[in-house]
Amino acid sequence: MPTSSTTDSARPAGGVQSLERAFDLLERMADAGGEVGLSELSASSGLPLPTIHRLMRTLVACGYVRQQPNRRYALGPRLIRLGESASRLLGTWARPYLARLVEETGETANMALLDGDEIVYVAQVPSKHSMRMFTEVGRRVLPHSTGVGKALLAGFPPEEVRALLGRTGMPAATDKTITTPDGFLAALEDVRRLGYAMDDNEQEIGVRCLAVPVPDSPTAAAISISGPAGRVTESATEKIVPVLRQIAVELSEALATPGT
């Protein structure tokens, strides 16, 4: 949902109005899929066209926005470097929360983002058990076979999920992997009903993963625990899921706090 435009009453003391407006426009462009026209930005932000045009000229000159041949504006390539750096920092900020998750559940804790059509792991704190799961930070996997992928895609409209699955395909990592769009959409219904996602031997035989999204994260993110199926049992799941949800909320609040 598009964010509301910055008002004088909402502006922090000492804020620079033009800077706040520029970032507001960039976020509106992201909300709209990355490409918009000036009239759309004016309608959603309430700013006059001359003001938006002036800000866009500056953003284009800096490389953060580019003007397309059709005269519409698109997010520019210089934002990619900022986003990649911020994603790495997001994992750093999450580590204390993942460490708490390990302390309270005993299992390996992970944080993952949806990057394009793939899941990328950005942080991990390993379990203290001698038998534990390990996922390399930076590893990329397809969403259909992971708990974090289910947790993230459960918030997407079904047609967008089908389109993503059509682009990636649904190869089987194990004989438990869901390999049909209808089966995966049914699994996402279970995620919405239960409030958490599970990878039950679908990425690796003998491993279960429980995952929840980080609410209101600046980019689509989820946290999870993973462990041997013999430890991540049904009774263990009942104890772990509330902890996952609570830490996801606390992490969300920390990310939303200025200066965190």
TORGUSE-245252 format. One line per field, with one value per residue (C-alpha): x, y, z; residue in three letters; residue number from 1. Coordinates in Angstrom, 2 decimals, padded with zeros to 5 digits, always signed. Layout:
! TORGUSE-245252
X = c(X ...)
Y = c(Y ...)
Z = c(Z ...)
aa = c(ALA ...)
i = c(NUM ...)
This chain:
! TORGUSE-245252
X = c(+000.00 +001.44 +002.74 +001.15 +002.96 +005.12 +003.34 +004.74 +003.28 +004.93 +008.32 +011.07 +012.65 +015.43 +014.13 +014.86 +011.57 +012.96 +014.97 +011.96 +009.83 +012.43 +012.58 +008.79 +008.63 +011.19 +009.11 +005.96 +007.75 +008.75 +005.15 +003.99 +006.36 +009.34 +007.97 +005.44 +004.37 +004.44 +000.65 +000.47 +003.01 +001.15 -002.15 -000.72 +001.51 -000.62 +002.39 +002.06 +003.50 +006.21 +007.55 +007.63 +009.27 +012.01 +012.69 +012.72 +015.25 +017.56 +017.10 +017.74 +020.90 +022.13 +021.35 +018.70 +015.92 +016.01 +013.56 +012.27 +011.70 +007.94 +008.62 +007.75 +010.24 +011.87 +014.05 +017.68 +020.69 +022.50 +019.85 +021.06 +024.34 +022.53 +020.07 +022.78 +024.68 +021.51 +020.60 +023.96 +023.45 +019.94 +021.49 +023.94 +021.12 +019.15 +021.89 +021.13 +017.50 +018.54 +020.87 +017.90 +015.94 +018.70 +018.80 +015.05 +014.52 +017.87 +017.82 +019.70 +018.10 +018.09 +016.99 +016.15 +014.95 +012.99 +015.37 +013.66 +012.31 +014.77 +015.27 +018.65 +019.88 +021.39 +022.09 +022.40 +023.20 +023.95 +022.51 +024.74 +023.75 +026.43 +023.85 +022.69 +021.67 +023.94 +022.99 +025.69 +024.92 +024.43 +022.99 +020.13 +017.27 +013.90 +010.98 +008.72 +010.84 +011.58 +009.74 +010.95 +009.76 +006.29 +006.20 +007.06 +004.86 +001.80 +001.28 +001.27 -001.82 -002.22 -001.70 +001.67 +002.70 +001.73 +003.72 +006.80 +006.52 +006.18 +009.45 +011.44 +009.94 +009.38 +012.23 +012.12 +014.89 +013.52 +010.60 +008.68 +009.04 +005.80 +006.09 +002.73 +001.38 -001.96 -000.23 +001.93 -001.04 -002.83 +000.25 +000.15 -003.48 -002.26 +000.40 -002.22 -004.51 -001.82 +000.25 +003.55 +005.19 +006.88 +009.39 +008.88 +011.75 +011.09 +014.54 +016.56 +015.47 +015.59 +015.27 +012.30 +012.12 +009.57 +009.31 +007.35 +007.56 +009.00 +005.98 +006.35 +009.96 +011.42 +011.97 +010.22 +011.99 +011.38 +013.08 +013.16 +014.56 +015.79 +016.73 +016.54 +013.00 +013.44 +013.81 +011.44 +008.42 +004.76 +005.04 +008.24 +006.51 +003.79 +006.47 +008.71 +006.13 +005.10 +008.79 +009.34 +006.39 +007.45 +011.02 +009.80 +007.70 +010.59 +012.91 +010.33 +010.04 +013.83 +014.12 +011.43 +013.16 +015.25 +018.92 +018.67)
Y = c(+000.00 +003.42 +005.42 +008.72 +011.85 +013.66 +016.55 +019.46 +018.03 +014.65 +016.06 +015.48 +018.59 +019.79 +017.74 +018.92 +019.06 +018.43 +015.42 +013.92 +014.45 +012.83 +009.70 +009.63 +009.64 +006.83 +004.72 +005.44 +004.34 +001.08 +000.56 +001.02 -001.62 +000.61 +002.67 +005.53 +008.68 +012.17 +012.40 +009.14 +010.46 +013.74 +011.95 +009.64 +012.18 +015.30 +017.30 +019.69 +018.55 +021.27 +020.16 +016.50 +017.36 +019.33 +016.50 +013.93 +015.95 +015.89 +012.16 +011.46 +013.56 +011.56 +008.21 +007.14 +007.46 +007.14 +008.46 +005.83 +006.35 +006.46 +009.48 +007.52 +007.34 +004.17 +003.41 +003.75 +001.43 +003.41 +002.20 -001.38 -000.76 +000.94 -001.92 -004.58 -002.81 -002.31 -006.01 -007.04 -004.69 -006.05 -009.43 -007.83 -006.05 -009.29 -011.40 -010.54 -011.53 -014.76 -015.48 -015.15 -017.48 -020.09 -019.67 -020.13 -022.93 -024.71 -024.81 -022.97 -019.59 -017.96 -014.75 -014.69 -012.14 -012.42 -011.10 -011.12 -014.65 -016.25 -016.60 -015.41 -016.16 -013.03 -014.15 -017.29 -018.20 -021.94 -024.24 -025.39 -029.03 -031.22 -032.25 -028.98 -027.45 -025.11 -022.84 -020.65 -016.93 -015.70 -019.00 -018.68 -021.17 -021.30 -020.36 -023.35 -025.81 -023.65 -022.56 -018.97 -018.99 -020.08 -017.53 -014.71 -015.75 -016.33 -012.56 -012.39 -012.60 -016.08 -014.77 -013.29 -016.57 -018.51 -016.08 -016.49 -020.29 -020.15 -018.24 -020.40 -023.82 -026.18 -028.71 -031.37 -031.08 -034.23 -036.57 -034.39 -031.15 -029.60 -029.53 -028.17 -024.60 -025.82 -027.82 -024.85 -022.46 -024.94 -024.94 -021.12 -021.32 -023.48 -020.87 -018.10 -020.30 -021.46 -018.26 -019.99 -021.97 -025.36 -027.04 -030.69 -032.60 -030.60 -029.00 -031.72 -035.11 -035.33 -031.56 -029.48 -025.69 -023.37 -019.79 -016.57 -013.26 -010.16 -007.83 -004.43 -005.15 -002.57 -005.48 -008.85 -010.83 -013.91 -015.62 -019.33 -022.16 -025.39 -028.67 -032.45 -033.71 -035.84 -032.69 -030.35 -032.47 -031.47 -030.78 -028.78 -026.78 -025.69 -024.18 -022.75 -020.92 -018.38 -017.59 -017.11 -014.74 -012.69 -012.26 -011.37 -008.58 -007.32 -007.33 -005.44 -002.79 -002.46 -001.99 +000.69 +002.66 +005.56 +005.10 +001.31)
Z = c(+000.00 -000.89 +001.99 +002.87 +001.81 +004.33 +006.01 +007.96 +011.19 +010.55 +009.60 +012.18 +013.68 +011.41 +008.46 +004.92 +003.05 -000.44 +000.78 +002.53 -000.56 -002.81 -000.65 -000.46 -004.26 -004.50 -002.11 -004.11 -007.26 -005.55 -004.38 -007.97 -009.32 -010.08 -012.99 -012.90 -014.67 -013.19 -013.09 -011.06 -008.58 -008.30 -007.66 -004.99 -003.22 -003.49 -004.65 -007.61 -010.93 -011.09 -007.68 -008.72 -012.03 -010.25 -007.80 -010.59 -012.59 -009.57 -009.00 -012.69 -012.62 -009.61 -011.25 -008.73 -011.30 -015.09 -017.66 -020.04 -023.79 -023.04 -020.75 -017.62 -014.74 -013.41 -010.39 -011.41 -011.19 -008.48 -006.04 -006.52 -004.73 -001.85 -001.61 -001.61 +001.16 +003.19 +002.78 +004.22 +007.16 +007.68 +008.41 +010.86 +012.70 +012.88 +014.46 +018.13 +017.56 +015.86 +018.78 +021.16 +018.92 +019.23 +023.02 +023.37 +020.83 +020.72 +016.91 +014.18 +013.35 +009.93 +008.24 +004.54 +002.00 -001.22 -003.89 -007.26 -007.69 -005.27 -001.54 -000.26 +003.26 +004.83 +008.41 +010.50 +014.11 +014.50 +017.11 +019.96 +019.31 +017.77 +015.15 +013.63 +010.33 +008.41 +005.51 +004.01 +004.25 +000.70 -000.49 -002.96 -003.25 -004.95 -002.69 -003.33 -001.31 +001.75 +004.87 +004.48 +000.86 +001.92 +004.75 +002.33 -000.59 +001.62 +001.53 -002.29 -004.54 -006.10 -009.64 -008.67 -007.03 -010.17 -012.32 -010.11 -010.17 -013.95 -014.17 -011.75 -012.36 -009.43 -009.42 -006.72 -004.12 -002.40 -002.94 -000.44 -002.45 -003.71 -007.50 -008.72 -008.50 -007.15 -004.43 -003.48 -003.36 -001.08 +001.17 +001.29 +002.44 +005.33 +006.14 +006.32 +008.44 +010.87 +011.00 +010.22 +007.44 +007.52 +005.25 +006.14 +004.48 +001.30 +000.90 +002.61 +003.90 +007.69 +008.19 +009.27 +009.15 +010.78 +009.48 +009.91 +008.04 +009.69 +009.74 +008.06 +007.12 +004.72 +002.31 +002.28 +005.03 +007.14 +010.07 +010.70 +012.75 +011.23 +012.84 +012.58 +012.08 +015.20 +017.32 +015.47 +016.33 +016.54 +020.27 +019.74 +016.99 +019.43 +021.68 +018.95 +016.83 +019.52 +020.11 +016.36 +016.13 +019.15 +017.96 +014.44 +015.95 +018.09 +015.09 +013.06 +015.77 +015.95 +012.18 +012.28 +015.06 +013.76 +014.51 +014.94)
aa = c(MET PRO THR SER SER THR THR ASP SER ALA ARG PRO ALA GLY GLY VAL GLN SER LEU GLU ARG ALA PHE ASP LEU LEU GLU ARG MET ALA ASP ALA GLY GLY GLU VAL GLY LEU SER GLU LEU SER ALA SER SER GLY LEU PRO LEU PRO THR ILE HIS ARG LEU MET ARG THR LEU VAL ALA CYS GLY TYR VAL ARG GLN GLN PRO ASN ARG ARG TYR ALA LEU GLY PRO ARG LEU ILE ARG LEU GLY GLU SER ALA SER ARG LEU LEU GLY THR TRP ALA ARG PRO TYR LEU ALA ARG LEU VAL GLU GLU THR GLY GLU THR ALA ASN MET ALA LEU LEU ASP GLY ASP GLU ILE VAL TYR VAL ALA GLN VAL PRO SER LYS HIS SER MET ARG MET PHE THR GLU VAL GLY ARG ARG VAL LEU PRO HIS SER THR GLY VAL GLY LYS ALA LEU LEU ALA GLY PHE PRO PRO GLU GLU VAL ARG ALA LEU LEU GLY ARG THR GLY MET PRO ALA ALA THR ASP LYS THR ILE THR THR PRO ASP GLY PHE LEU ALA ALA LEU GLU ASP VAL ARG ARG LEU GLY TYR ALA MET ASP ASP ASN GLU GLN GLU ILE GLY VAL ARG CYS LEU ALA VAL PRO VAL PRO ASP SER PRO THR ALA ALA ALA ILE SER ILE SER GLY PRO ALA GLY ARG VAL THR GLU SER ALA THR GLU LYS ILE VAL PRO VAL LEU ARG GLN ILE ALA VAL GLU LEU SER GLU ALA LEU ALA THR PRO GLY THR)
i = c(1 2 3 4 5 6 7 8 9 10 11 12 13 14 15 16 17 18 19 20 21 22 23 24 25 26 27 28 29 30 31 32 33 34 35 36 37 38 39 40 41 42 43 44 45 46 47 48 49 50 51 52 53 54 55 56 57 58 59 60 61 62 63 64 65 66 67 68 69 70 71 72 73 74 75 76 77 78 79 80 81 82 83 84 85 86 87 88 89 90 91 92 93 94 95 96 97 98 99 100 101 102 103 104 105 106 107 108 109 110 111 112 113 114 115 116 117 118 119 120 121 122 123 124 125 126 127 128 129 130 131 132 133 134 135 136 137 138 139 140 141 142 143 144 145 146 147 148 149 150 151 152 153 154 155 156 157 158 159 160 161 162 163 164 165 166 167 168 169 170 171 172 173 174 175 176 177 178 179 180 181 182 183 184 185 186 187 188 189 190 191 192 193 194 195 196 197 198 199 200 201 202 203 204 205 206 207 208 209 210 211 212 213 214 215 216 217 218 219 220 221 222 223 224 225 226 227 228 229 230 231 232 233 234 235 236 237 238 239 240 241 242 243 244 245 246 247 248 249 250 251 252 253 254 255 256 257 258 259 260)
